[in-house]
Amino acid sequence: MVQAAVKSANSVDQSGDKPWVGRSIERVEDAALLSGRGRFIDDLGVQPGTLHATILRSPHAHADIISIDAEAARRLPGVAAVLTGEQIKAVTTSLVVGVKAPVECWPIAVERVRYVGEPVAVIVATDRARAEDAAELINVEYRPRAATVDPLGAMAPGAPVLHDGFPGNLASDRAFRYGDPEKAFADAPHRFSIDIRYPRNSCTPIETYGVVASHDVGEDAFEVLANFQGPFSIHTVIARALKVPGNRLRLRTPPDSGGSFGVKQGVFPYIVLIAAAARVTGRPVKWIEDRLEHLTASVSATNRATTLAAAVAADGKILALDWDQVEDCGAHLRAPEPATLYRMHGNMTGAYDINHVRIRNRVVVTNKTPTGLNRGFGGPQVYFALERLVQRIAIGLGLDPLDVIKRNLIEAGAFPYRTATGALLDSGNYQDAIARAVEQGRLAELKARRDAARAEGRLYGIGFTAVVEPSVSNMGYITTVLTAAERRKAGPKNGAQATATVGLDPVGSVTVHVASVPQGQGHRTVLSQVVADVFGLEPKDIRVNTEIDTAKDAWSIASGNYASRFAAAVAGTAKLAAERVAGRLARIAASQLNVEAADIVFAKGFVASRHNPENRIAFSRVAALSHWSPGSLPDDAGQTIRETVFWTPPELTPPGEDDRINSSLCHGFIFDFCGVEIDRITLQTRIDRYVTMHDCGTILHPGMVNGQIRGGFAQALGAALYEEYAYAEDGSFLTGTLADYLLPTTTEVPEPEIFHVETPSPFTPLGAKGVGEGNCMSTPVCLANAVADALGVADITLPLVPARLAELVRGAEPPPPAGGVAAVPAREADRRLRGEGQASVRATPEQVWAMLLDPATLQSIIPGCQRVDKITETHFRADVTLGIGPVTGRYRADVELFDLDPPRAVTLRGGATGALGFGSAEGRIMLAPDGSGGTKLTYSYDAAIGGKIASIGGRLLDGATRVIIGQFFAALARKAGGGASGGFSLFALLAKFAGRFGGRR
């Protein structure tokens, strides 16, 4: 059955006797959240004596750790411990690696660092500030190695190898064949192919990671509070890493979590790290991640290189697909990776009826942050390639892209439909959904707008996309990375077990507990609706608890909040649990009302006879009987105090011998189209209209469903137009602040036009399917298709920033003209800073010269300098602490003077390293009398920086440079007994800025 959805996103329905499910009631959660009474992990109290941790991280993407000198940090008052890789390794074991290979994966660097931001030491102190102060005192000596950041380049001969157990950086290489793709390609009249480089990006929840861990020596047991979201299969990974059985790891979640979108799965290595610190110190330890840490070193989505080819008939019918996917999982292949690559394995044909498929999946490691769950989880990478290819086919054959989409859709009467690669698509009518979207979204009007805009010479395009949105992941899909023989040896893995408990207290009140961890989705509201309908109560009568405590609550390895499983699996399981309790209550009430149990109904707070509503008893009275009078219950009723249901659908089976896998239980459908205009001058993309049609099965709460769609659309808009985790060729992370990793705000996000049809899923208790991830899969490629249509280009890469579009339209920017300051030798990937200028000092050149060679004077005038040591007459070492914007750190600099022409000129060359960065610099300072007893300084410099400091936005970095150097000249002038007029020096860059950009290389 197909029904048009009628609820708006903001309506609140309190009327009539209709079921509560399907109504947009007010959210239970909002009163606390909107009044600042949320209970997030950092709001909760800790035990007396709890210590606080900070993490010292690598500034290098790839380097050997030569030595770590932490003695000064350990001597700092209030510091309880400084733990490095060897000490953590002594009390833990390697994290599980996502494939079978002789590779170790620790939560902290052991002997070698492999990405910028990798933990090198954990400092535990009485408070966070002391721990951060101690981190500044740790001296780590690195021997940098060459890095690799491109997934295809990582497999090239001679590329730096990250792990000996992954020869050629290749962690997995599997080939799959379904049907007869070779014959289909041989017989097809047309072949089209496309090469895609899908970039790395990440969701950015407002709350970062948090962990509070303690260790009970007597029990050898851990208790951990963390804003971990699941899947709770990771509980086993954590327990194994901590060397305890699962029943000695109590993992709890806080009542509220400030967003996740998948990312908070990635907190688990830090759970191991902080729990190990608690074991070593014998005290509880708390760690809260800061925003810079989160951007640099939490998890992101994978970036993927895809070559996709299609065998195509003359009418645009796709006969076969040939996928070649290279997945970049970053520096470590942590569980559950390479799940991002395999989550969509059953859905590689999308919404289309394609019977022949060939796939090659390769997984590589590079010197980038390890990857993990991210909203859409594998869908954006797949659909960007598939739907871009559909548009390419249409253009190549001179057809309308929408006609090609419709020609290839699965027929409405074919459901449940088995895809070539194994997915069982539960329900749908894709043709009807598209027809409704075209009509209600006024596509004809949008085409007229496009034609009018083009007639005026404007750049206007329309994009389409049709995708299947999988939800409720099969826990066994990841084993598709193994061969059939390896799977037989390991044993079957499959299913998607969901858990819910319904309890009745002595006054008949209803409590619901589920093993899911919401991050703002409104679980408590929806569950109260579902259970209220079963018991004939109002949602306000139902109390819902969504916290998880593995020591007390019912849970399974599939528990958690991911893969859009809440509505379809968790809420449905709560319905089953409530129905079991209701069935027993019906038997109790029937005996008291002298009717048959089949005659019992639950309505308006009473349990009554269906045929004689006046023959009734209060629900609370019946519900309390198991507490107060269990002996009076009918023999066949059983207890009604508590009922726990574990539910898993039979449709989720293990991968077959032929590698077919039903990787998800339910499959929604999304059809999007949009019109965009691109400014000819700025090449900025403006969305004129965005239409998104969804079939997510039965809609439980229309307002929240539309809220999920809006949220997914906003994040997808960021992925399409703004966001990219950018790395330099040496692995330096270049987008480590929100000044460089751009997020769309409400002013950049247009209002999408949202429409619905409902084809209930036959596989879920409520008929619901997932809806939370769909637009993250559909919107990036829909916008890309529209932009490609507007510009008339074949290839396009995300994000669609104006500079990238300018290259497509105008060609690459020409190189700068020859001349200027010669650059010091530096790696091509380092961020460069160049400058020149002059300043005046009221002292003679001889006096200034003497000051520049005096360590005591230098220490007093260099901003943030704690110490300057004179090694030789022309060689100095300095310790400097400086802050640039949000980044503050301690740096150790080496500065040498050469080409001395006293007192007229000197060249300075230096390098430095610190926790936040490294680099090198060189500059020339010239001193000349100004004719008034003072000195005119002229300078030029060239610096190259890397590591975390390179992630700071260019304007912020340059502005900070000017401030710091201004401070240097002001101090120099004061020391010389006069004032300074504006300017910029290289010694400020070197002895304190090289002291911050340089490195022991």
N, C-alpha and C positions, 0 to 999 in steps of 0.2 A: 504494500500500500504506500502511496506517495501522498504526502500532505504538505501544504505550504505552512511554514512556521509563521505565527502571527505576533508573537511577543516582541516588543522592542527591547533594547538592551537595558533600559532604565525603568521599565514598568515594574511595579510592585503589586502583585495580585493577592488580595486578601478575601476575595468574594466567594460566596456560594458553597456548594457541597462537592465541588470538583476535587479530584485527587490533588494532593499537594505537589506531587511530582509533575513537572511541566509548567509550574508557576514561578514567576520571578519574585519570590518573597525577599524581604530584607535579610541581608547577610548577618548571621549570628556574630561573625568575627569582627565586624566593622566597628562596633562601639568601643572596644578596647584599642584597636589599632589606630583609629582616628583620634583618640584622646590621649595617645602616648602611653597607654597601659599594656602594650604588648610585652610579652615575656620572651625575649630573645636571649641567646646564650650569654652575652656580655651583661645582661641585666640581672642574672641569677647570682645569688650569693655563693660564696665558696667557703670551704672549711678554714678555720683558723690555722695559720701557718702555711697556707698555700703559697707556693713560689710562682714566679712569673718568668716566662721564657721569651727570648728573642732569638732569631736565627741569622747567623752570618752566612751570606750567600756569595757564590762565585761571580766575579765580574767577567770571567772568561767563558766562552762557549765550549772550549776544548783545551784542557791543559792537565799536565801531571802536577800533583801536589808534592812539592819537594819537601816542605816543612811547614809546620804550624806552631808558632811560638805563642802560647796562651798564658804564660806564667804571670805576666803583668795583669791580665784580666782576672786570673784566679785570685790574685792578691788583693783585688779591689774589695773594700768592705761591702758586705751584703751579698757577695757572689757565692752561691752554693756549689756550682759546678760549671765547668766548661767541657762539653762533650764533643769529641770529633768522631770521624768515621770509624776508627778502630775501636773506640770505646762503645759506640752504638752497636757495632758488629758483634762485639763480645756478648751482648745480652739479647740479641735478636737473631733471626735468620732471614735469608733473602726473601723478598716479596715474590709472589707467584708471577712468573712471566707468561704472557698470553699464548705462547706457542711452546712446543717441546724443543728446547735447545739448551746447550750448556752455557747458559748466560745467567749471571746474578744481577739482581736489581734491589738496591738498598734505598732506604728513605733519606739517605745522606751520602755525600760523595765519599767513596773509599778509594784512596790512591789517585783517582782521576776525576775531574769534573767534565761533564758532557753537555751542559747547557748553561746559559747565563741565568743566574738565580738559583742554581742547584745548592741545597744546603751544604755548608762546609763545617759548621760548628753550631751547637746549640748552647746558649748561655742561659743559665738559670740563676735568678737572684731574688731578693726579697720584694722587688718591684720591677716593673717593666723599664723604667728609666735607668735604674742601675744596670740592668741587663744590657740595655743598649749602649750605655757608657762603656761597659766592659767589652762589648763587641768591637768598639773602636780601638781597643788596645791590643787586639789579636793581630799578629803579623803572619800572614800566609805568603809563602814564596811559591810561585807557580812557574812551570816551564810550559809555555803555550805550545799547543799543537795546531796543525792546520785543521780547519773545520769544514763541514759540509752541510749545506742547508737546502739544497735542491734535491727533491726525491729522485729525479732521473740522474742527476749528477752524482748522487750518492752511490749509484750502482756502476758508475763508469770505472774502468780500470785505473788504478792508481789513486782513487778517492780515499781520503782518510777513513780508517775503519774504527768504528766506535766500540764494538764488542768483538772479541776474537770468535765468540760462538755464533756470530752472524757474519760469515764471510761475505765480502762485498756489500756489507750493510743490509743484506737481504734476510729478513726474518721469516718470510713465508712466500712460497710460490706455488699456486694451485691453479689447475686448468679444469674447466667444466664444459660439458657438451650436452645439449638437450635437443632432441629431434635430429634433423639432418641439415645443419646450417651450411655445410659445404655445398650440398646439392642446391640449396635455396640460392646461395650466392652465385653459383655457376649458371643457374637457369634464369636469374632475374635480369630484366632488361636494363635496370639502373642500379648503380651503387653510389651511395653518398657516405661521406665520413666527416668527422669533426674531431679536432684536438682541443681539449679543455684543460686549463689550469685553474682549478677551483682554489681560491686563496684560503688561508687560515684566518679564522675569526673566533670570537667567543662571546657568550652571553655574559653580562656584567651585573650580577645581583647587587642590590644595595647593601646587603650584609656580606661580609667576607667570612672566611673560614674561622672556626673557633673550636678549641679542644680544652677540656679539663680532665686530667687523668690522675689516678692514684693507684698505688700498688699495696696490697696486703701481703706482708712478708710471711705471716703465719699460714695463710691459705695459698700463697703464691698465686694470687688472683688479682685481676685488674678491674677497676671500675672507671668507665669513660663516659663523659658527657660530650657530645659533639653534634654539630648541626649537619650531620651526615644524612643523606637522603635515601640511600639504598642504591642498588639492590643489596639485600642483606646476605647474599652469597659472599660479599666482601667480608662479612663477619668472620668467616672461616679463614680468609686470607690474612686478616689482622691477627687472629688467634695464633695461627701457624707462625707468623712472623715474630710474635711475642713469646713463642715457645711454651704456650699453655694450651690445654684442651679448651674447646669452645665453652664448656660450662664454667670456666674460670675467667671468662671475659664478659663482663656485664657492660653492655653498650646502651646508653640512653640518649634520647633526643630531647631538646627543649620544647616547650609548648608552641613556640612560634619560630619561624625561620624566615629571614628577610630575603626571599627569592632564592632561586637556584637555577632553574631551567636546565638541569642536568649537571651543572658545574660542581655542585657540592658532593657528588660522588667522589670527586678528586681529593677530598680532605683525608682519605684513609691513610696515605703514607705518613701524614702528620700525626694521625692518631698513634701510629706505631712509634714515631719519633718522640712524641711528648710522653707517651706511656713508658717508653724506655728511660726517659729522663726522670720520671717519677720513681721508677725502680732503683735507679742509681742513687738518687738523692734521698730516698726514703720519705719524701714529702709529696703532697699533691702539687701538680704543676699545671698552670693555666697558660694558654697561648691564644692570642687573637691576632689574626693576620691583618696587616694594613693594606691600603689600596694599592700602593706601589708593588708590594709583594704579590698581590693577587693578579695584577696585570702581567707581571713579569714571569711568575712561576707557578700559578695555579694551572688548571688544565684548559685546553682550548679544543675546538673542533679540529679534525684532521684537515690538512690540505691534500689535494688529490690531483694527479695527472691522469687524464682519461683520453683514450682514443676510442671512439665509438663509430662503427660502420653499420650501415643498413642495406640490405637487399630490398629493392623496391620495385613494385609493378608500375606499369605506365599510368595507372589511375591514382597512384600515391599510396596504395596498400603496402604496408611494411611486411615483408615475408620472413626476414631473419635479422637478428642483431648480433654483432660481434663486439664484445666489450674487452678492452684492455685497460685495467685499472692499477695504478701504482699509488699506494696509500702511504703517506708520511705520518708516522705515529710519534715522531720526536725521538728524544734521546733514549727512552726506556719503554719497552713494551709491557706496560703494567696492565693487570686485569682491570676491566674485562676486554681491553683491546687485544686483537683487532676487531672488536665487536662493531665499530663504526662501519667497517667495510662489509660485514656480513649481516647486519641487521636488515638490510633491504634485499637480501639474496633472493628471496621468494618473489620479489616485486620488481625484478629488473626489466619487465615488459610494461610496467606502469599500468595505465588504464586500457591498454591495447591488447587485442587478440593477435598475438604473435607466437607461433608454434616452434620456431627454430632459434636457438640461442647458443652462442659460444662465449665463454667468459674466461679471461685470465686475470687472476688477482695476485698482485705482489705487494708485500708489506715491507717497507724499508724504515730504517732508523736514521735520524739526522740530528745535528746539534741544535735542537730546538726543544722547547718545553714539551714534556710528555702530554699526550692527548687523553681525552676521556669523554664522558657523556656531555652532550650539548644539544640544546633544543633542535629537534628535527633529526638528530642522530643518524647521519648517513643519507637521509633523504635529499637535502639540498645538493649534495655532490652528484647523486644519481640523476635527479630530475633536471639539473642544469644541463647536463650532457644530452639527455634524452629529448627534452623539449626544445633545446636549441637545434638538435638534429631534425626534429619534425619541421621546424620553420625552414631549415635549409632545404629539406626535401620539397616543401611547397614552392619555395622560390625557384629551385632548380627545375621543377616541372611546370612552372607557370600556373600554379594552383593557389587557391585561397588557403592560408594556413588553417583556418577553422574547418574548412572542408576536409583537409587531410586528417585533422584530429577526429572528426566525426566518422570518417570512413574507416578508421582503425579501431574504434571503441568496441569493447566487449558488448555483445548484445544483451538487452534487458532480460530476455528469457533464459539466459545461460547460467544464472546464479543458482546455487553456489558454483563458482567457476574455478577450475584448477589451472594455474598458470604453468607455462612450460618449465619454470624453475621450481615449482612445488607449492606456491602459496594457494590457499583455498579462500578465494574472495567470497565473503559470506552473503552479501546482498547488495543491490543497487539498481538504479535505472539511470545510467549516465546520459543517455540521449534526452530524457525528460528534464534532467537537471540543467543541461546546456540550453535546451529550448526555453526554459523558464528564465535562466540568467540572461539570455540574449534579449528576451522580451522585457523583463522587469528592469534590466540594466541599460536598456535603450541603446543597444549596439548600433542600430541604424543611424540614430542621431549622432553618435560618436564618430561614425565613419564620415558623416556629412561635415562635422567639425574638422576632421583631418583633411578632407578634400579642400575645404575653404582655406584652412591654414596654409596648405601647400600652394594653393593658387596665389597666395600673398607672398610666397617665398619663404615661409617659416618652416622650421624643422619639426615635424609632428609625426608620431608613429603610434601604432596600435600593436599590442602584444597579447598573445593568448597562451594559456597553459592548462592542461588537464592532468591531474595527478591522483593517485590512490594514496590515502593516508593510513598506514598500518598502525595498529595499537595493540597493546597487551602482548608483549614479546614472549615468544617461546623460549624458555630458558635453555633449550638445546640448540638454538640456531648457531651459536658461536662455535659449536663443535663441527660445523661444516668446514672449518679451516683445516680439520684433520681428514685424513683419508678414511675410507670405509673400514679398512683393516685397523687403523689406529683407534677408530671409534669403538669397534668391537672389543678391542683390548681394554679400553677405558671404561666400558659399560655405558648403557643408554642414559642420555640426559635430555629432558624435555618437560613440557608443561609450563604453567604460569599460575602456581598456587596462590590464591588470595585468602585472607583470613579476616574473620569478623566475629566479634563476641557481643551478644545482647544479654544484659542482666537486669533483673528486677530486684529492687530493694524491699525492706520490710514495710514500707508504706506504698508500695506499688509503683514507684517511679522507675523510669526506664533509662538505662545507661547503655551506650554503644561504644565499643572500642574496636578500632581497626588498625591493622599493621601497615599503615601508610603514613607518610611524613609530608604534610602539605607545606607549600611555600607561598601561600597566598591564594590558592585556588578555591577556597571556600568549602573544604571537605565537611566541616561541621554542619554547615547549612544544608547541604544536599543530603547528607546522611539523616539529618533530623526529618527532612521531607519524606525520604524513603521509608523510614521506620514508622513515622506517624501514620502514613497511609495504611500500613499493615495492621496497626493496633487501633485505628480509628481515633487517634489523638491529634493534637496540634503540634507543629514542630517545636514550639516553646516547651512542650512537655518532655522532650527528649534531650538528654545531656550526652554530648559526644566527646570522647577523648581520643586524640590522634597522636599522643606521645607514644614512643616505643621504649620499652625496658626489656631487654632480652632475657633478664633474669626472672621476670614475672609474667610477661605477656605471651600470648599465642602468636607465633610468627614462623615464617619459613624462609628459605634462602631467596625466594622470589619477593619477599616483602619489601616495601619501600614505595617511593613515588617516582615513577619513570615510565617511559613508553606509553604515556597517556592511558594508564591502566585503571585509573580511579573509577570513572563512571561505569566502564564496561565490566570490570572485574571486582573491584573492592566494594563499590556501592551495591552491585548485584549480590555479592556474598552477604552483605549486611541484610539485604532483603530476605535471602534464604534463611539466615539465622533467626530473623524476626518471625518468619513464617513458621519455623519449627516451634518456637515458643508459643505463637498464636494457636497452632494446632493443639498443643497441650492445654492451653487456657480454654480453648473451645470445649474440650472434653470435660474439664472441671465445671465450666459454666453450664454445660448441657445437663450435668447431673444435678445441679442446683436449680435450674429453671425447668427441669423435667421435659426436655426436648432432646431431639437427636443432635449430635455434634454437627452434622451437615446443615442444620437449621440456624447455626450461630453466625452472627455478624458482629463486627466491631465498628462502632460509629459514635462520634460525638462524645467520647469519653465513657461509653458504656459497652457492655457485652450483652447482646439482645437476641431475641428470636427474630429470624428473618420475617416470619409470617405474623408475628404479634409483637411489634416493637415495644409495646408497653411492658411486656414480660422481659425485664432486663435487670442487670446488676452492674454496679460501678466497676469500671476496669480496674481501678486501684485495689478494690477489695479482692477481686479474683486474683490479681497479680501478686498479692501479698500472702496468699494462702500457703504457698510452699514454705514460707518463713514461719508463720504463726501456727499453722495447723496441718502439717504434712500428713498426719494420720488420717485426715478426713478426705484426702484426695482419692479419686477413683483409681483402681488398680492399674488401668491402662494409661493413666495420664503422665506419670513420671514427674520429676521435679521441674519446676519452672523458674528456678533461681538464676540460672546462667546457661547459655547455649553458645558454643563456639563451633563455627563451621569453617572447614578448610575446603575450598572449591578449586578444582582445576578442570578445564574443558578437555574433552577427549579428542578434539580436533587437532590439538598440539602434540604431534608425535615426533619422535627423533628423526634426524635426517635418514633418508633411505639409502640403500646400497648404491643407488644411482645419483646420490647427492641432491635429490630434491628435498626441499625443506619448506614447510609451512611456518615461516619465521614469525608470523604474528597471527593473533586470533581473529581480529576484526579489521575491516578495511572500509574507511570512509572514502568519500569522493569529493574533490575540489575542482571547480572550474573557475578560472580567473581570466578576466581581460581588463586591459587598462589603456588609456590614452595618455601620452606624455608629449611635452613640448620641450625642445632644447634651445636655449638661447644661443643665437649665432655668435654673439660676442664672447660671453663668459663660458659658454658650453655647460651651463648648469642645467640639470634635469628638473623639470617641474611636472608633477603628476596632475593631470587635468581631471581624470576620473579613474577610480579603481573599483572594480566590481568583483566580488568574491562570493561564489555559490558553494554551499557546504551540504553534504549529506553525512551527518554523524549519527545516524540511527535515531533512536528515541532521545529527544532533548529533555533533560532532567530539570534544568533551570535556565530558561532562555537568556536572561540577563547575563549570567556568568559564562554561558557559552559564547555570547557575543563579546564579552570581555576577554575571553581567551583568544578569540579570533583577532581582536584589536591588538592585544599584546603580542601575539605571534607576528602580526603584520608589521608592528613597529620595529620589532627586532629584525625581521626580514628586510625591512626598508634600510636599516642600518647596514646589514650585510651587503645589500645591493649598491648603496650609494655612498657609504661613509667608511665602514669598518674594515680594517685589515691588520693582522699581526704581522708587522714588517720586520725582517731581519736583514742585516748587512751580510755580505758574503763571508765575513769571519764569524758569523753567528751572533754578533751584537744585536740586542733587541732594540729596535728603533721607535717603538710605540708604547713606551712604558708609563705614560701619563695620559690623563684624559684630555690634555692639550693636543696630543698626537693621535691617540686612539679615539676617533671622533664618534660620539653617540648621537643619534637623532633626539631632539627634544620635542616637546609637544608642538612647538611652532613649526617644526619640519615635517610632522606626521599628518598627512591629510586624513579626512574621515572616509574610510572605505564604505562602500555600499554593500551590505551583507544580506544575503538571501539564504533560505534553507529549504531543503526537502528532507523528508524523513523516510528511510527504508529501514525499519528495525532489524537489528541483527538477530538471526535465529540461534546464534551461538551464545548469547549472553542473557543473564536472568532478567535484565530490564530492557533488552533490545538496544542498549546504548553502545556507541562506538567512541573512540577517542576523537578529540578535536583540538587539543592544546598545541600540537606541533605543526599542523598542516600548512599554515601560511609561511612558516620558515622553509618549507619545501617548495611551495609554489610561487611565492612572490618574487624571489630574486630572479628566477628565469623569466617570469612574466614581464618584469620591468626590462630585463636585458633584451628580450625579444622586441619590445616596444622601441627601445633605444636603437637597436639594430635596424628596425624598420624606418625610424626617423632619419637615420644617417645613411642608410643604404649600404651598410657594411656587412661582411660575411662573418667576421670573427670579432668577438668582444669579450673582455675580461673584467671581472669584478675586482674591487668596487668601481662603480661608474663615476669616478671623480672627474671634475673638469679637465685636469691635466692629462688624464688617460684618454679622454675623448678628444682632446686637442691633438694628441699624436695621431689618432685615427683620421681626423679631419684635415689637419694641417701638416702632418708629418712630424718626425722627431725634432726636438728643439736643437738648433745648431750649437756646436761647442763654443765656449767663450773665446774671445780673440786672444791671440798670442801676446805674451809679455806679462808684466806684473811680477809679483814676488815669486821666486822659485820655491817650489814645495820641497819639504823634507821627505825623504823616503818613508813611505807609509803604505800599509795595505790598502788596496782600492776600496775596501768596504768601510774603513773607518770614517766617522763623521769629521769633516774638515772645518777648521776655524782659521780665517785669514784676516789680517788687519794691518793698518799702518796709520801713523798719525804723529803728533808732536805735543810737547808740553814744555812748560817753563818752570824752572826752579831757581830760587834766589840764593844761589851758591855758585861758586866757580866750578868749572869742569873738573879741576883737580879735587875739590872737596867732594863732589858727587861721585867721582871715580873711587875715591877712598871709601866712601860709604858703601858703594856697591860691593866692595871686597871685604867688608868687615862683618863677620857673622853676628856679633852682638847688635849692630845697627840693623842688619837685615831682619833679625828676629823681632825687633821692636816695631818695624814698619810693615812687615808682611802680614796682611789680614789673616787671622786665625792661626798664626804660627806659634807652636809651643817650643820649638827647639831648632837651631841651626848648628850643624857641626861642620867645621872646616877640615876637609880631608887633606887637601893640598892648597896652594895659593890660588888655584883656579878651579877647585872641585869642592862642592858643598852638598851636604845632605840636610833635608829639612823635614819636620813633621808638621803638617798643616791640617786644620779642621775647617772646612768651608761648607756653606750651604748654597744651593742653587734652587730656588723655588722650593718644592717639597722634598728635595734630596739633600741630606747633610751627611758628610762622612769624613773620615780621617784618612789622610794620604801621606805617603812617604816618597819624597822626591829626591832625585839625583840631578844636580845642575852642574854643568861644566862650562867654563869660559874659554874661548879660543879666538884666534885671529885678533889678539889684543893689539890695540894701537893707542896706548895711554897718552893723554886722558881723552882721546877723541872718539874711539869706537871699540866695540866689543861684540862678539857673537856669542850667544848663549844657546846651549843645546841641553835638553833634559828629558827625563822620563820619570813617571811615578806610577804607583799602583795603590789601590785602596779597595775596600769592599764594594764600592759602587762604580769603579771604573779604572781605566788604564789608558795609556797612550804615549805620545811623544810630541815634542815641540822644538822649534828652532826660531831664533830671531836675531836681528841686528839692531843694536842701540848705538846712536851717534850723538856725541856731546859737542856743542859749539858755544863759544862765548856769545851772549846776546848784546854785548856792547854796553850793558848797564850793571856789570858786576855779577850777573846771573848766568844761567846756562839754558840753552835751548836743546831739548832732547828730541831727536827724531828716531822713530822706530818702525820696524815692520816685523811681522811674525807669521808663522804658519804652524798650525798644530793639528794633530790627528788624534781623535779620541775613540775609545771603544768601551764595551761593557755597559752597565746599567746607566751610567751618566750620559751615554749617547742617546738614550731614549727621551731625554728632555727636549722639548720643542725648541726649534732653532731660534726663534725670537726670544724665548725665555733665556736660553743659554747665552746668546749674544748680549742681551741686556744685562744679565748677571755679570758677564765678563767686564763690561764697561764699569759697572758699579764697583767690582772688586779692584780693578786696576785704578779707578779713580781714588779708592781708599788708599791704595799703595802710594800714589803720587802725593796725596794730601799728607800722609804720614812722612814721606820723604821730605816734603817741603817744610813741615813743622820741625823735623829733625835738623834740617839745614838752616832753620831760623827764619823761614819766610813762607809765603803762600804759593800755591800751585794753581796754574790755570789749566783747565780741562785736559783731558787727554787719556792716554792709553799706553801702557808700557809692556814690554815683553817680559821684563823680569817679573812683573805681576802675573803674567801668563805662566812664566816658567817656574819660578821658585815657589809659587803658590798655586798656580793654575796648571802648570805642567805638574806641579806637585799634586795636581789633582787629576790631570788627564793622562799623565805618563804611566809607565809601568816597567817593572823589571822584566824584560822581554827575553 
